[in-house]
């Protein structure tokens, strides 16, 4: 497994793989890898990628001034071991300084799908996401990139960017990976106390009840509040356009964001 830290060196290597006819997969992550990330590598293997490039970068541009950039969990040694065990063939560990050169002044804005949901509550977040992902696409030259369904809005925004800017690659959306309890796996779960983690189970359970027709959208919000979490949003949208939908019917996605203590958690379910 190759390890790259300089963008230019990764780009040169990936170009050589493409010239040799290799099929490249990219798995963008912010590190502190868990089973959800590993499932993305597994999906890349399932799709017969010759080279699987995992990027590990806590991207400062997608964090707001009062968010958790400084304390976001990091563990390079463990991430390398997990990538190697999962079958990645290259890992990219850039730094903010070599990803955003001095006087960096070019950013990418998606102006439709990013307006609501997390985009409305985290101004500038998706500008940072689109910018860093576009840079990773230009460095890795992937035939396809794998993203997780847990960050559903992010995946739809990236798909739109790929379509509108004519990136020559496919976006693969892999299913949410959950802990045995049902809680969606997230690096931020490490912030949760045992009591907060138990309370957070209401997110997946209420969404499951909604899909089964046992709860309404307002019922999901009430269940989350009753469990002691602070609701950020509970919204039903068209699964492709992310336009608001009145009912959770086939072809929609219900997304939730809530705070367990100070930790913001997200989850969703496709209807």
N, C-alpha and C positions, 0 to 999 in steps of 0.2 A: 504494500500500500504506500503510495507516494504522499508526501506532505508538502504543501505549498504555503508560503506566507506572502510572497510577492505577487501581485496581480499579473504583472507582465510574464512571469515564469509559468503561472497556470495557463495563461492565454496561449503562450508558445507551445506548451505541451498539448493542450486540447486541439490546437490547429493541426499538430502533427498526427494526432489520433484520427481526426477527420480526414486528412489526406490519405491515411492508411485504410480508410473505409470503415472505421470503427463507429459503432452506435453509442452515443454518449447520453447518459441520464444525469440530471442535476437534481439534488435534494437540498434546497436552501433551508437552513435552520439557524436559530440563535443559540444553539448549544444546550448544555446540561441535558443531554439526550436521555430519553425514556422510551418505553415500548412504542409510543405513538410515532416517534421519529424512526425507530427501527423498522416499523411497518412500511414506511415510505421507501426505505432502502430495499426491503423485501419485494415491494411492488416493482421497483426498478429492475430487480433481478428477474422477476416473473415475466417482465416484458422484454427479456433477452438483451438488456444493455450490455455492451462489451466493457464500457468504462462507467463507473458510478462515482460521480463527484459530489461529495457532501461539503457544503460550505457551513462554517461555524463562525457566526459574526453577530454580536449584539450591536445592532445598527443604531447609533445615537440619533440619527435623523428622524426616526419614527417614534421617538419618545417625546412627550411633552415636558415642560419645565418642572412640573410637580409629580412626574411619574417615576418609575423605579429603575431607571437606567443604571444608576450607580450600584444598587444592591441586587440587580438581576443575577441569579445564580450562574456561576461559571465553574467548570471543572475540565480543563483541557485534557489532562491525563486520562480521566474516565471516558471522555468523549472519543478519544483516539482508540482506546481499547474496544469500545462498543462498535465503532465504525469498522474496525478490523474484523471483529467477530461476526458482524452482520454481512460482510462481503463487499464493503466499499473498496474501490480501487484507488481513490484519491480523496484527500481531505484538504480543504482550503481554510486557513486561519489568517485572514487579513487583519489589519488594524484600522482604526478610524483615520489615522494619519495617511496610510497608503491607499485607502478607498476614497477619501475626500481630501484631495490635495489643497494646498494653501490657495486661498481665493476661489475655492469651488463655488460656482454660481449657476449651475445648470441642474434643474430638478424636473421631474415629470409629474404632472397633475392629471388624474382621471376625474372628470367633472360631473358624472352622472351617478354611477353605482356607489360612489364613495360618499355621497351627500348625507345619507341617513345612517341609522344604526350606530356602529362604532365611529364612523366618520364624523357624525354630528357631535359626538361626545368627546372625541379626541382630535381636535383641530390639527391639521398637518400630518396626522399619522399616516394616511395613505399616500401622501406625497413622498414621505420617507420610504414607505414600502415599495412603491413603484420605481423610485429612483434606484434603490439598491438592487432590486430584482432585475431591472434592465441592465445594470452594470454587470451582474452575475451572468446574465444571458450572453452579454458581449464577451465576457472572459471565458466562459466554459463552452460556448458553441453547442449547447445540448440539442439532441433530437427531440427530447421531451424533458419536462420538469415535473416533479411530483410534489403536490401540496396536500395537506390534510383537510378534511371536511370540517374539523372543529372551527377553523378560521374561515368560515364559509364566505363571508363578505369579501375577505381578502382574496380568496380564490377567484371569485367572480370578477373582482376588479382587475386581477392579473390577466384573466382570460380576455377581458375587454382591451387591456393594453396590448396584448399580443395580437389581437385582431386588428386594432386600429393603427398600430405602428408597424404592421407587417413583419413581426418576428417570425422566423421560419422554424417553428417548433410547436409541439403539442403540449397542452397542460393536462395532467392526469390528476384527478381528485380521488384520494384514498379515503376509506371510511374512518370514522372516529374510533379511536382505540380507548377503551375504558378500563378503569381499575375493576377488580372483582365486585366492588360495591356498586358500580354503575357510574361513578364520577369520571368525567372525561379527563384523560391524562393531560397534564400541563406542567411545565417547569415551575409555574407559580404555585402549584399545590404544595410545594415545600414551605411556603409561607404560612400555611394553615395550621392552627392548633388542632389537637384531636377533636375538640368540641366543634370547631368551625368546619372541619372536614366532614363530620357527621351531619351537621346542618346543611352542608352544601349538596348532599345527596338529593335534596328536594328538586334540584334543577333537572336532573335526568329523569327522576320519577314523575315529576309533574308533566314533563314533555311526553313521556310515554303514556301517561293517562290521557293527555289531550289527543294523541294520535289514536287511542282506543275509543275516543268519543266520551270519556268519562269526565273531562274537564273542558271548560271554555278558555279562551285567552285570558279573560279577567280572572277566571278560577286559577290559572297558572300563577298569575301575579299574586293573588291572595295567598296561595299555598306557599310561595316563596317568602312572603312577608311573615306569615305565621311561623315559619321555621326560623325566623330571626335574621334573615338576610335583608339587605336593602336593595330593592329593585332599581336597576338602571333603565332597562327596557324589557318589554315582552312584545314582540311584533311578529306579525304574519306578513310575508311578502311573496310575490311571484318568484319562483326559484331561479329564473334566468335574469329578469329585469330588475329585481329587488324593489319593484313598485309595491306599495301597500296593498294588501288583500284583506277583504272583510272577513273571510272565513278560511279555516284551515281545510282546504280541499286538495285533491290530487293536483300536483304541479306547483304547490306552494312549499315554503319553508318557514318554520317558526323558530325564531331566534330569541335567546334570552341573554341578558347581562345583569349581574347582581354582585353586590359586595358582601363577602363573608368577612366581617371585621373590616380591615383595610385592604383586603385582597379582592381585586375585581376578577370575576370568573365569567366565562362565556360558554354557551352550549347551544345546540340547535338540533332540529329533527326535520327530515324531509318527509312530506306527506305524500 
